[in-house]
Amino acid sequence: MTQIDVTAADGHVFSMYRADPDGPRRGAVVVLQEIFGVNGHIRSVCDRLAALGYVAAAPALFDRVSRGYETGYAPEDVQSGLALMKDFDLDAALRDVAAAVNALQDEGPVSVMGFCLGGSLAYRIATQDARVASAACYYGGLIERFSDAAPLCPVRLFYGAEDPTISAENVATVRRKQPDLPVHVFPAGHGFSCDSRPAFDPDAAIIAWTISMRMIDEVSIQSATDVAAATETDT
């Protein structure tokens, strides 16, 4: 597990937490943060992915507004994160996500997994960057804003029916605009996948993780199959 510096297309240099597998590598996953920065939870997601054979990295998307920002989930942490969002540039953040994807290209197919703010950015980058192999998007409230555009890769969306920050109408809009997109809604609240939050729901978290990893594994296997077929053709 290391901290590295990555440079975006506009010259901005940001920090990225990276976790590498001990054994064979199956591909890579860019993990996108909530409004709490690359904190213990986000790092633990990277570590969990690395244990499954994926190079996982989390770019510090708040480095443009507050370098090294990281908090927990107390009410005052929520308010602090929301305050930073006032100066947060989504387009600039997408340049950072693209740079993170680029940094992992040599590791195989690069998927994206995002939570809350990161879930919305994961969807957005999946509609713009053909290098993204798949995207798992957890409780991304801004996906509704981006849902006129269809993803360029396999995508799974996860919501909580009891989420006070994402309305049923929000999810319904996404379903209407992208009727072929798999949308999973659990009887849970916002942040149900994070075991550091009061809303943690282990059943929903396990199911969502299983669905996410099935998708990520499938694109990894398909990529390996394609490479093997191309090699056989060349010989």
C-alpha positions as CSV (number, residue, x, y, z in Angstrom):
1,M,0.0,0.0,0.0
2,T,1.6,3.2,-1.1
3,Q,0.8,6.9,-1.7
4,I,1.8,8.1,-5.2
5,D,1.4,11.4,-7.1
6,V,-0.5,11.5,-10.3
7,T,-0.7,14.4,-12.8
8,A,-4.0,15.3,-14.6
9,A,-4.2,16.6,-18.1
10,D,-4.3,20.2,-16.9
11,G,-1.1,19.8,-14.9
12,H,-2.8,19.4,-11.5
13,V,-0.8,17.0,-9.3
14,F,-2.9,15.0,-6.8
15,S,-2.2,12.1,-4.3
16,M,-3.5,8.6,-4.9
17,Y,-3.6,5.7,-2.5
18,R,-2.6,2.5,-4.2
19,A,-3.0,-1.1,-3.1
20,D,-1.3,-4.0,-5.0
21,P,-2.1,-7.7,-4.8
22,D,0.5,-10.1,-3.4
23,G,-0.1,-12.6,-6.2
24,P,-1.2,-12.6,-9.8
25,R,-3.0,-9.5,-11.1
26,R,-6.5,-9.7,-12.6
27,G,-6.9,-6.0,-13.6
28,A,-7.4,-2.7,-11.8
29,V,-10.1,-0.7,-10.1
30,V,-10.2,3.0,-9.5
31,V,-12.1,3.7,-6.2
32,L,-13.8,7.1,-6.0
33,Q,-14.4,8.7,-2.7
34,E,-17.3,10.2,-0.9
35,I,-17.2,13.8,0.4
36,F,-15.1,12.5,3.3
37,G,-11.9,12.2,1.2
38,V,-9.7,9.2,0.8
39,N,-10.3,8.1,4.4
40,G,-10.0,4.7,6.2
41,H,-13.1,3.3,4.5
42,I,-12.0,4.1,1.0
43,R,-8.6,2.8,1.7
44,S,-10.1,-0.4,3.1
45,V,-12.1,-0.9,-0.2
46,C,-8.8,-0.6,-2.1
47,D,-7.2,-3.2,0.2
48,R,-10.2,-5.5,-0.1
49,L,-9.9,-5.3,-3.9
50,A,-6.2,-6.0,-3.8
51,A,-6.8,-9.1,-1.7
52,L,-9.0,-10.3,-4.7
53,G,-6.2,-9.8,-7.2
54,Y,-6.9,-6.2,-8.4
55,V,-4.6,-3.3,-8.3
56,A,-6.8,-0.7,-6.6
57,A,-6.2,3.0,-6.3
58,A,-8.2,6.0,-4.9
59,P,-7.4,9.4,-6.2
60,A,-7.7,12.3,-3.7
61,L,-10.4,14.2,-5.6
62,F,-10.5,17.0,-3.0
63,D,-6.8,17.9,-3.4
64,R,-7.9,20.7,-5.8
65,V,-9.7,22.4,-2.9
66,S,-8.1,21.0,0.3
67,R,-5.0,18.9,-0.2
68,G,-4.9,15.8,2.0
69,Y,-8.5,16.3,3.2
70,E,-9.8,13.3,5.1
71,T,-12.5,12.9,7.8
72,G,-14.8,10.4,9.5
73,Y,-18.7,10.4,9.4
74,A,-19.7,12.6,12.3
75,P,-22.3,15.3,11.6
76,E,-19.7,18.0,11.6
77,D,-17.7,16.0,9.1
78,V,-20.7,15.9,6.8
79,Q,-21.0,19.7,7.1
80,S,-17.3,20.1,6.4
81,G,-17.5,18.0,3.3
82,L,-20.6,19.8,2.0
83,A,-18.8,23.1,2.5
84,L,-15.9,21.9,0.3
85,M,-18.4,20.9,-2.4
86,K,-19.1,24.6,-3.0
87,D,-15.7,24.9,-4.6
88,F,-15.7,21.5,-6.1
89,D,-15.4,21.4,-9.9
90,L,-16.9,18.2,-11.4
91,D,-15.2,18.6,-14.7
92,A,-11.8,19.0,-13.1
93,A,-12.5,16.0,-10.9
94,L,-13.3,14.0,-14.0
95,R,-9.8,14.9,-15.4
96,D,-8.4,13.5,-12.2
97,V,-10.4,10.3,-12.5
98,A,-9.2,10.0,-16.2
99,A,-5.6,10.4,-15.0
100,A,-6.1,7.7,-12.4
101,V,-7.5,5.4,-15.1
102,N,-4.5,6.2,-17.2
103,A,-2.1,5.4,-14.4
104,L,-3.5,1.9,-14.1
105,Q,-3.7,1.0,-17.8
106,D,-0.8,-1.3,-17.8
107,E,-2.4,-3.5,-15.1
108,G,-5.2,-4.8,-17.4
109,P,-8.8,-3.7,-17.7
110,V,-9.6,-0.8,-15.5
111,S,-13.0,-0.7,-13.7
112,V,-14.3,2.1,-11.5
113,M,-16.1,1.8,-8.2
114,G,-17.5,4.9,-6.6
115,F,-19.5,5.9,-3.5
116,C,-21.9,8.9,-3.1
117,L,-20.0,11.7,-4.9
118,G,-17.7,9.0,-6.3
119,G,-20.7,7.0,-7.5
120,S,-21.9,9.9,-9.6
121,L,-18.4,10.5,-11.0
122,A,-18.1,6.7,-11.8
123,Y,-21.2,6.9,-13.9
124,R,-20.1,10.1,-15.6
125,I,-16.6,8.7,-16.5
126,A,-18.3,5.6,-17.8
127,T,-20.3,7.7,-20.3
128,Q,-17.2,9.6,-21.5
129,D,-14.0,7.4,-21.4
130,A,-14.0,4.2,-23.5
131,R,-11.0,2.9,-21.5
132,V,-13.2,2.3,-18.5
133,A,-14.0,-1.5,-18.5
134,S,-17.0,-1.3,-16.0
135,A,-18.4,0.9,-13.3
136,A,-20.1,0.1,-10.0
137,C,-21.9,3.2,-8.8
138,Y,-23.1,3.4,-5.2
139,Y,-25.8,5.9,-4.1
140,G,-24.8,8.6,-6.6
141,G,-27.3,11.3,-6.4
142,L,-26.0,13.3,-9.4
143,I,-26.4,10.3,-11.7
144,E,-29.8,11.7,-12.5
145,R,-28.2,14.8,-13.9
146,F,-25.9,12.8,-16.2
147,S,-28.4,10.1,-17.2
148,D,-29.2,11.5,-20.6
149,A,-25.9,9.9,-21.6
150,A,-25.6,6.1,-21.9
151,P,-22.6,4.3,-20.5
152,L,-19.9,3.0,-22.8
153,C,-19.3,-0.1,-20.7
154,P,-21.2,-2.4,-18.2
155,V,-22.5,-0.4,-15.3
156,R,-24.4,-1.3,-12.1
157,L,-26.2,1.2,-10.0
158,F,-27.0,0.8,-6.3
159,Y,-29.4,2.8,-4.2
160,G,-31.1,2.7,-0.8
161,A,-34.9,3.0,-0.7
162,E,-34.6,4.8,2.7
163,D,-31.9,7.2,1.5
164,P,-33.0,10.7,2.7
165,T,-30.7,12.4,0.2
166,I,-31.8,10.6,-3.0
167,S,-35.5,10.6,-3.7
168,A,-37.5,7.8,-5.4
169,E,-38.2,10.3,-8.2
170,N,-34.4,10.7,-8.7
171,V,-34.0,6.9,-9.2
172,A,-37.1,6.7,-11.3
173,T,-35.7,9.3,-13.7
174,V,-32.5,7.3,-14.1
175,R,-34.6,4.2,-14.8
176,R,-36.7,6.1,-17.4
177,K,-33.8,7.6,-19.2
178,Q,-31.7,4.4,-19.2
179,P,-34.2,1.6,-19.2
180,D,-31.7,-1.1,-20.0
181,L,-29.4,-0.2,-17.1
182,P,-29.3,-2.6,-14.1
183,V,-30.5,-0.6,-11.1
184,H,-30.5,-2.3,-7.7
185,V,-32.5,-0.7,-4.8
186,F,-32.2,-2.1,-1.3
187,P,-34.3,-1.5,1.8
188,A,-31.4,0.6,3.3
189,G,-30.2,4.1,3.8
190,H,-27.5,6.3,2.4
191,G,-24.0,4.9,2.8
192,F,-25.3,1.3,3.4
193,S,-22.1,-0.2,2.0
194,C,-19.8,1.5,4.6
195,D,-19.3,-0.3,7.9
196,S,-18.1,3.0,9.5
197,R,-21.5,4.7,9.0
198,P,-24.6,4.3,11.1
199,A,-26.6,3.4,8.0
200,F,-24.4,0.4,7.3
201,D,-26.6,-2.5,6.2
202,P,-24.5,-5.8,6.0
203,D,-27.1,-7.6,3.9
204,A,-27.3,-4.9,1.3
205,A,-23.6,-4.4,1.3
206,I,-22.8,-8.0,0.7
207,I,-25.3,-8.3,-2.2
208,A,-24.1,-5.1,-3.8
209,W,-20.4,-6.1,-3.5
210,T,-21.2,-9.5,-5.0
211,I,-22.9,-8.0,-7.9
212,S,-20.1,-5.5,-8.4
213,M,-17.4,-8.1,-8.3
214,R,-19.2,-10.4,-10.6
215,M,-19.3,-7.6,-13.2
216,I,-15.6,-6.6,-12.6
217,D,-14.5,-10.3,-12.8
218,E,-16.5,-10.8,-16.0
219,V,-14.8,-7.9,-17.8
220,S,-11.4,-9.1,-16.5
221,I,-12.0,-12.6,-17.8
222,Q,-13.3,-11.3,-21.1
223,S,-10.2,-9.2,-21.5
224,A,-7.9,-12.1,-20.8
225,T,-9.8,-14.2,-23.3
226,D,-9.6,-11.5,-26.0
227,V,-5.8,-11.1,-25.4
228,A,-5.3,-14.9,-25.7
229,A,-7.4,-15.0,-28.9
230,A,-5.4,-12.1,-30.4
231,T,-2.1,-13.7,-29.5
232,E,-3.2,-17.0,-31.1
233,T,-4.2,-15.2,-34.2
234,D,-0.9,-13.4,-34.4
235,T,1.0,-16.7,-34.2
